[in-house]
Amino acid sequence: MEPKHCRRGFLALALALPLVAHTSSARAATAPVRDALGTTLTLTLRSAPFPAGGALYTDSTVIVFVPKHFRPSPGREIPMLVHFHGHGNTAERAMLTHKLREQLVASRQDAILVVPQGPVNAADSSCGKLEAPGGFSRLVHEVLASIGTKELSRVLGTTAFERASVGRVCLSAHSGGYHAAAQCLRHGGVEVNEVYLFDSLYADADVFRDWVIRGKGRPQRSRHKLVSYTATGPTEKMNEWLFTELERAGVSCQRERVEGALSREAITLAEAVLVKTPTAHGAVAFETSALRDCLFASALPRHLDTTWFQAKLGARPIERMR
């Protein structure tokens, strides 16, 4: 059973950015928003999930955030965190209420954030063009082509995105966003390195299982790592099935029955991590800095120092978002 709705956007009105839609095609952004965190761009892309044949949705928005500290990998490889929002939501509201920008910045990882617009304010997990083979590849390559123009190089203050290529890719999904993430793994045409599910495993568990197993035993930087948070109900049962399957296949798994019991080292080294959280469904991704910790424990590149790994052993400190 899929969720009927996700968290109400209780911060959206207070924090809404002046993001302005535009009517041009896939080459430019409009109304870049600069603040202490970095630069937020609103794109309208041909390869956005919607519009798609037969779908009711027409919003082709894709939000891209470049942290102020961002530094590209050698060879102009651009690591990405791509987030799929849940039911009853929008890309902009999810970015704000789930503090996606803040958590990426707090993790200090060198990656950009990409938030495609899914079904607008709807109880619907469909993902339009991402249902087609190669749809995800077309999306991420168009993102790079769009932000790699000379115009946006001036806006961003760097030429790093010109003639850039896709680096490591991490997917995150909240609630009904699981299906878009699964389609990217099934036939997206891009190597995905890590997936973070925030009370989101309602179906497609076999897709996530097969993807993790395909990367089993690889070095940390090229393996397929899954972190799945579950609150209660259908996602808990589905996760129990998934992790039983992964353990039978010899995947290095960690199960956390009480959030914070596992060490930071354990969640960094495991190939699959299951976290049982008491946090309400709509707040799973941000209230306990869950996405930030997934990013800290990831194989994404980072050039800034951090003290996060100094407390790598023992119970993991839970640091709540403010």
C-alpha positions in Angstrom: 0.0 0.0 0.0 1.4 3.4 -1.0 1.2 6.5 1.3 -1.8 8.8 0.7 0.2 11.9 1.5 3.5 13.2 2.8 4.3 15.8 5.4 2.4 19.0 5.3 4.6 21.9 4.1 4.5 23.7 7.5 7.6 25.7 6.7 7.0 26.3 3.0 5.3 29.6 3.2 7.7 30.9 5.8 10.8 29.9 3.8 9.7 30.0 0.2 12.4 31.2 -2.1 11.7 33.6 -5.0 11.9 30.9 -7.6 10.4 32.0 -10.9 9.4 29.6 -13.6 10.4 30.4 -17.2 9.3 29.4 -20.6 12.5 28.8 -22.4 13.7 25.3 -23.2 16.4 23.2 -21.7 19.3 25.6 -22.0 19.0 28.2 -19.2 17.9 28.9 -15.7 16.1 32.0 -14.5 16.1 33.9 -11.3 19.1 32.3 -9.6 18.9 32.7 -5.8 22.1 33.2 -3.9 22.3 33.0 -0.2 24.7 31.8 2.5 24.3 28.2 1.5 25.0 28.5 -2.2 23.1 29.1 -5.4 19.6 27.7 -6.2 18.5 27.5 -9.8 15.1 26.6 -11.3 15.3 24.9 -14.7 12.6 23.7 -17.1 14.0 20.7 -18.9 12.8 18.6 -21.8 13.9 15.5 -20.0 12.1 16.4 -16.7 9.8 13.6 -15.5 6.7 15.6 -16.8 5.0 16.3 -19.0 4.8 12.7 -20.3 2.4 10.9 -22.6 -0.9 10.2 -20.9 0.0 12.0 -17.7 -2.0 14.8 -16.2 1.0 16.7 -15.0 2.7 19.3 -17.0 5.3 20.9 -14.7 8.8 20.4 -16.1 10.6 22.1 -13.2 13.9 20.7 -12.0 15.6 22.5 -9.1 19.4 22.5 -8.9 21.3 23.6 -5.9 25.1 24.2 -5.9 26.6 24.5 -2.4 28.9 27.5 -1.8 31.7 25.1 -0.9 31.3 22.9 -3.9 34.5 21.7 -5.7 34.3 19.4 -8.8 36.2 16.1 -8.9 39.3 15.8 -11.1 38.3 15.6 -14.7 35.3 17.9 -14.2 33.2 15.0 -12.8 30.1 16.4 -11.0 28.8 14.2 -8.2 25.0 14.5 -7.7 22.4 13.9 -5.0 19.0 13.5 -6.8 16.0 13.6 -4.5 12.5 12.4 -5.3 9.7 13.9 -3.2 6.7 12.1 -1.9 2.9 12.3 -2.3 1.0 15.6 -1.9 4.2 17.6 -2.4 6.2 19.7 -4.8 9.9 19.9 -5.5 10.3 23.3 -4.0 8.3 22.5 -0.9 10.2 19.3 -0.3 13.5 21.1 -0.7 12.5 23.6 1.9 10.6 21.6 4.5 13.0 18.6 4.4 16.0 21.0 4.6 17.7 19.3 1.7 20.0 22.2 0.9 20.9 22.6 4.6 21.7 19.0 5.1 23.9 18.8 2.0 25.8 21.8 3.1 26.2 20.5 6.7 27.6 17.2 5.3 30.4 19.2 3.5 30.3 16.8 0.6 31.2 17.9 -2.9 27.9 17.2 -4.7 25.1 19.2 -6.3 21.5 18.7 -5.4 18.9 17.9 -8.1 15.2 17.9 -7.2 12.9 17.0 -10.1 9.2 17.9 -9.9 7.1 14.8 -9.7 3.3 14.6 -9.6 2.2 18.0 -8.2 0.4 17.7 -4.9 -0.9 14.3 -5.8 -1.2 10.9 -4.3 0.8 9.4 -7.2 4.2 7.7 -7.4 4.4 7.7 -11.2 7.5 9.3 -12.6 6.7 10.1 -16.3 9.7 10.0 -18.6 11.8 8.2 -15.9 9.6 5.1 -16.6 11.3 4.8 -20.0 14.8 3.2 -20.4 17.5 5.8 -20.3 15.2 8.5 -18.9 17.4 9.2 -15.9 20.5 9.4 -18.0 18.8 12.0 -20.2 17.8 14.0 -17.2 21.1 14.2 -15.4 23.0 15.0 -18.6 20.6 17.7 -19.5 21.1 19.2 -16.0 24.8 19.4 -16.6 24.4 20.8 -20.1 22.0 23.5 -18.7 24.2 24.6 -15.9 27.3 24.4 -18.0 26.5 27.4 -20.2 28.8 30.4 -20.2 25.9 32.5 -18.8 25.5 30.3 -15.8 29.2 29.9 -15.3 29.3 33.6 -14.7 26.4 33.3 -12.2 28.0 30.4 -10.4 31.4 32.0 -10.5 33.1 28.9 -11.9 33.7 27.2 -15.2 33.7 23.8 -13.5 30.4 22.8 -15.2 31.4 23.5 -18.7 32.1 20.2 -20.6 31.5 18.4 -17.3 30.6 14.7 -16.9 28.5 12.9 -14.3 30.4 11.8 -11.2 29.1 9.6 -8.4 25.3 9.6 -8.1 23.3 9.2 -4.9 19.5 9.0 -4.9 17.2 9.9 -2.0 13.5 9.4 -1.8 10.8 10.2 0.7 7.6 8.4 1.0 6.0 7.8 -2.5 9.3 8.9 -4.2 10.5 5.3 -4.0 9.2 4.4 -7.4 11.1 7.0 -9.3 14.3 5.9 -7.5 13.5 2.3 -8.4 13.1 3.2 -12.1 16.4 4.9 -12.1 18.0 1.7 -10.8 16.1 -0.5 -13.1 16.8 1.1 -16.5 18.0 4.7 -15.9 21.2 4.3 -17.9 23.4 5.8 -15.1 25.5 4.0 -12.5 24.0 4.9 -9.2 26.3 4.5 -6.2 24.0 4.9 -3.2 20.3 5.1 -2.3 18.7 6.6 0.8 15.0 5.7 1.4 13.2 7.8 4.1 10.1 5.7 5.1 9.8 5.1 1.4 9.9 1.3 0.7 6.3 0.7 -0.2 7.0 -1.5 -3.3 9.7 -2.3 -5.8 11.7 -4.0 -3.1 13.0 -6.6 -5.6 14.6 -3.7 -7.7 16.5 -2.4 -4.7 17.5 -6.0 -3.7 18.9 -6.8 -7.2 20.7 -3.5 -7.4 22.5 -3.9 -4.0 23.5 -7.5 -4.8 25.0 -6.4 -8.2 27.4 -4.2 -6.3 28.1 -6.6 -3.5 31.8 -6.9 -2.5 33.0 -4.0 -4.6 35.3 -1.4 -3.1 33.6 1.3 -1.0 33.7 3.9 -3.8 32.1 1.7 -6.4 29.7 -0.5 -4.5 25.9 -0.2 -4.3 25.0 1.0 -0.8 21.4 1.3 0.5 20.3 3.1 3.7 16.6 2.6 4.5 14.7 4.4 7.3 11.4 2.9 8.4 8.9 4.4 10.8 6.1 1.8 11.0 3.5 0.0 9.0 4.0 -1.1 5.4 7.6 0.1 5.0 8.6 -1.8 8.1 7.3 -5.1 6.7 8.8 -4.5 3.3 12.2 -3.6 4.8 12.2 -6.8 6.8 11.7 -8.8 3.7 14.3 -6.9 1.8 17.0 -7.1 4.4 16.4 -10.8 4.9 16.9 -11.3 1.2 20.1 -9.2 1.3 21.5 -11.1 4.2 20.8 -14.4 2.5 22.7 -13.1 -0.5 25.8 -12.4 1.6 25.4 -8.6 1.6 27.1 -6.8 4.6 24.0 -5.5 6.4 23.4 -3.6 9.6 20.1 -3.3 11.3 19.4 -0.6 13.9 16.4 -1.3 16.0 16.9 1.9 18.1 17.9 5.0 16.1 21.4 6.0 17.1 22.5 2.6 18.4 24.9 1.9 15.5 28.2 3.6 15.3 29.1 6.1 12.6 31.8 3.6 11.5 29.2 0.8 11.1 26.9 2.8 8.9 29.8 3.9 6.8 31.2 0.5 6.2 28.0 -1.5 5.7 26.6 -2.2 2.2 23.0 -2.0 3.5 21.7 -0.2 6.6 18.2 -0.5 8.1 17.2 2.2 10.6 14.0 1.9 12.7 13.1 5.4 13.7 10.4 6.8 16.0 10.3 10.0 13.9 6.9 10.8 12.3 6.6 9.8 8.6 6.8 13.3 7.2 9.9 14.3 9.3 12.1 11.1 8.8 14.4 12.7 6.2 15.4 15.8 8.3 14.4 15.8 11.9 17.3 13.7 13.1 19.6 15.0 10.3 19.2 11.6 8.6 20.0 12.7 5.1 23.1 14.6 6.4 24.4 11.5 8.1 23.8 9.3 5.0 25.9 11.8 3.1 28.6 11.9 5.7 28.8 8.1 5.6 28.8 8.0 1.8 31.6 7.6 -0.7 31.0 11.1 -2.1 34.2 13.2 -2.4 34.9 15.9 0.2 37.7 18.5 0.3 36.7 20.2 3.6 37.6 18.9 7.0 35.0 17.5 9.4 34.8 16.4 13.0 32.0 13.9 12.2 34.3 10.9 12.1 36.0 11.7 15.4 33.1 10.0 17.1 33.1 7.0 14.8 32.8 4.3 17.5 30.0 3.6 20.0 26.5 4.9 19.9 25.9 7.4 17.1 25.0 10.9 18.4 21.6 12.0 17.1 21.7 15.7 16.2 18.3 17.2 15.5 17.8 19.8 12.8 17.0 23.3 14.1 
